[in-house]
């Protein structure tokens, strides 16, 4: 009987852990080259490259638009004229004695520590999961007591 209870408890915990992954539906991803459209879940992109048309992408409430053809590259810059020939350089002046090093500045004060951003609190889903686990353990203990 104990083995059966342990097996049932392990199955319940495994299902509880796997439930978020099982609840997700697989988004359909479709790309059609002839119609020039692509969809993924709720996002959609259309490319109408006719004159004066734009590529448009929508995802939720966000819309992005771009021109079909890229802007022409800027014209190349003209090469600068070569400089006139220079006369022979004058001999360098004699080196002066090196200047004394500047005095060291006082160290800067330590920057003030910034506070971390607020987290947003706990969600109700974690509280439900905690309650479900407590009920599972409590139910197993009550069932064990009844069987004895």
N, C-alpha and C positions, 0 to 999 in steps of 0.2 A: 504494500500500500504506500509505503514511504517513497519507493522508487517511482510510482505512478504520480504522486503529488509533485515530486521534484521534476519529473518530465513535463508535467502540465505547467509548472511555474517557469521552467526554462523556455518553453514554447511561448508563454505569454510575454516574457521579457524580450525574446527575440522578435516577436511581432510588434511589440511596442517600440523597439529600437528601429525596426525597418519601416514603420508606418509613414514617416515623411517621404522616404524614397518611393514607396508604393503609391502615394497619393499624387505624385507629379505625373502630368500627362506629357507625352512627347510632342514638342512643337513640330509642326510640319514645315520643312524647308523646301521651297520650290523656286527654281530659277528657270525662266523661259527665254531663250535667246531670240526667238522669232518675235515674241511680243515685247521684248526688252523690259521685262519686269522680274523682280525677285521678291519673295516673301519669306519671312521667318517668324513664326508666332504671330504677333500683332504688328510687326514692322513690315513696311512695304517700300520698295524702291522702283521708280520708273525712269527710263532713259529715252526720251523722245528727242532724237538729234536731228530734227528738221530745222529749217531756218527759224531763227528767233525762238527756239525752244530751250528748255532747261532740264537738267537731271534733277529729279525731286525724290527725296527720301523722307518717309514718315515713320516715327516710332513713338507710340503714345501720343502726347500732345506736342511733340517736337517735330518741326519741319525743317529740312535742310535743302537748299537749292544751290546748284553750281552750273556754270555754262558747259555746253557739250564740248566745245573746242577750246583748248587752252589759249591764253592770250599770246600774241606773237612775242618772240623774244626781243629785248631792246636792241637797237642798232649797235654795232660794234663801235667802240671809241676809236677815234683817230690816234695814231701813234704820235707822241710828242716829237717835235723837231730836235735833232741832236744838238747838244750844247756846243758853243764855239770852243775852239781849242784854248786851253789855259796856258798861261806863261809858266815858266819854271817856278816852283814854290820857293819862298824865302826860307832861309835857314831858321830852325825853331829857336825861340828865345831860351836862355839858360833856365833850368828848373829852380824854382824857389823852394825854400824849406817847407816841409809838409806842415799843414795847420794842425794845431792840437785837436784831439777828438772832442766833440761836443759833450757837455756833461749829460749823464744819463737822466732821463725824465723819471718822475715818480711813477710807480706802476698804476695802471688804470684800476678804478674800483671794480669789484666783481659785479657782473650784470645781475639784475634782480630776477629771481626765479619766476617763471610764468606758471600760472595755475593750469592744470589739465582741463580739457573741455568736459562738460557734463556728459554722462553716459546715456541717459535716456531711460533709466529705470529697468525694472524687470518686466518681462512680458507675462501675460496670463497663461500662455502655452506651457511655460516652465512650471508654473504653479499647478496646472492640471496634470502634468506628467508626474510631479511629486505626489499629488493626491492619489493618482492612479496606482503608483508604486506602493504607497502606504496602505491603500485598500487591498491590494494584492497580497501583501505580507500579512495584514490583519485577517483577511479571509482565510488564508492558509493556516494561520494559528487557530482560528475558531474551528475550522474543519478538522484539524488534528485533534483538538480537544473533544469534539463530538465523537470521533471515531474511537477514542480510548474509552 
